[in-house]
């Protein structure tokens, strides 16, 4: 049984709950010093067999504690997300590994990416003008370098000029420049978040948003 590509990234409530459970279980497994066991495709629902770009983001006391993802996935969601959750918690080289004492203060979010859409722009300023603040995720590529911001980054960088400048810096490109062959692509996300204030596992403990 093969993974199923799909442009519709939203999940049903039960699938979203299972995906969040699998991510949390991967974190608990990692805190015990192990890597998560991934379910075979035959044990996944149709929704979790889909191949969709995804990111897992962790915050402890509102501070970023890990973010790892795939822009264009080739692995079923039900297998990719637990692996990404473990990597975000314990293998993000930019941030400290998650500790057991932080688990009850952890808020984690799974973001499912819509298909990338090329932006027909030919300059740095044109890119800034075409963006939809608060909605667009953005990928920039040039000269073998790449940078990506999820739409959630708008919460910290609401000004489009600052958003693009920071992304160029992240990609190793000089803000304000437009190297030959520069490409920009936008995308949206559907995200699912769980935090300790929401109580038990299951559909009732989820916040979903775009």
N, C-alpha and C positions, 0 to 999 in steps of 0.2 A: 504494500500500500504506500503510495508516494505522497509527499507533501503537496498541498493544493495552493497554487498562487491565487491571490484574490485582491482586486482593487478596493473592496469594501473592508475597511480595517476595524470597524466597530464589532464588539463582541456582545453576545447575550450575557445576562447577569450571571448565570451559572458558570459559563466559560471564563468570564472575568474573575469570578471568585476563585475558580480552580487555578487560574494563572497566577493570581496574587498569592494563593496558598503555596504553590510550587516555588515561587520566588522566596517566600519567607522560609520555607523548609530548607532551601538551598543555603540560606544564611545561617540557620541553626546548625546545619551539617558542617558548614565551614568553620563555625566557632568551635566545633568539636574536633577540628583538625582533619576533616575529610572533604573530598569533592562530592558533589551531588550525583546520585544515580539518575540517569535520564530515562524516562519512560519510553518503551518502544512505540512506534507509530500506531500499532494495532490497538493500543490502550488509550489513545487520544481521541477526543471528539472531533467531528468534522471541523468545527471552528478552530480548534487548537492544532489541526494538521496543516493549516494554511501557512504559507511563507509570506511574511510581512516584515519589513524593516522595523526594528524595535530597539529601544534604549531602556535601561534600568538606571534610575537615579536615586541615590540615598542621601538623606539629610538627618543629622543628629543635632538636636537643639537648634534647628533652622540653618545649621551650617552644612555646606556640601561635604559629603563623606564618600563620594564615589559616583562615577557616571561612565558606563560602558555600553556600547551598542553596535548594531549593524545597520548601515544605510540601506543596502540592498541585500536581502536575506535569501539564502538557499536552504535554510533549515526550518522545520516546522516550529511554530510558535511555542508549543508545549515542551519542546526540547531546548530551543534557543534561550528562552527567558530565564529558566533556572541557571543555566550556564552563565548568562550575562549578569545575573544577580550576584552569583558567587564572585565573578571577576570584578564587578563594581565594588564589592565589599573588601576583597582581599588581594586584588591584583591591579588596581588603578595606581600607576606609579606616581601620580601627582599628589596623592592623599594618603593619610594613615589608614591602616587596616581597621575594620570594625572590631570593637571589643565587646565581650559579653555584657559588661556593665552598661553598655549603650543601647542594648536591644529594646528596652522598654521606652526609650526616648527616640526611637528610630521612626522616621516617616519615609516610606519608599513609594516610588512611582514608576509605573510601566507606561511608556509612550509608544504607540503603534503609528508608524509613518505611512502617510498616503504616498502613492507613486510620485517620484520626482518629476517636476515640470520645468523645462528649460525657460529661462528668462531671456528674451530677445533684447539684450542691452549691449552697448558697445563702449561704455565708459563707466568710470567709478561713480560719477554724479548721477548718471541715468539709473544705475542700480539702486541708489538711495531713494530716488524718486518713485521707483516702481514697487517698492516694498509696502506691504500692508502691516503696519505696526500692530503688535499684539496677536497676529494671526500667522504670519509666515515664519516657517523654519527656513534656513538658508544654508546651501552648500556652495562654496567657492573653490574652484580648482584652477591652478596655473603652474606651469613648469614643473609638474610632478608633485606639487604641494597641494594640500587640501585642508579646509577648515569647515566645520559644521556647527551651527547653533540651532538648538531646538526652539520652538516658539516660546517656551517658558523663560528664555533668556530675556525677553522683552520686559519681564518684571524688574530686572536689575538695570536694563539699558533701554528705557522707553524711547529715546531719541534715535531715529533711523541713522543719522550720521555717526553717532557713537556706536550703535549696534554694528554697522558695517566696518568701522575702523577697528573695533575690537576683534571682529572675526578675521579681518585681514591680518592683524597682528598674530592671532592664534595660528593662522595658516602659514606664518613665516613670510608674508607679503607686506610690502610697505603701504600703509594706509594712504589713500589718495592716488595711487598708481593703478595702471591697468596693463599688466604685462601682455605681450602677444599670446593669443590663444586662451585668454582668461574665459572661463565658463562659470555661469551662476545658475543654480536651480533652486526653486522654492518647493516647499512641501507643507502639508498640515499634519497634525497629530490628533489622535484620540487617546486620552490618557486615563489611567486608573490608579488611584492613590489609596493607600491604607496607612492609618496612623493609630497609635494606642488609644486615642480619645474616642475612636469609633466602635470600641467594644469587640465582640467575638468575631471569629472568622465567618466567612459566608457572604452572600450578596448584600446583607444589611450593613456590612462593615466597609463598604466601598464608596469612594467618591469618583465619579466619572465626569470628564469634562473634555472640551475641545480647545 
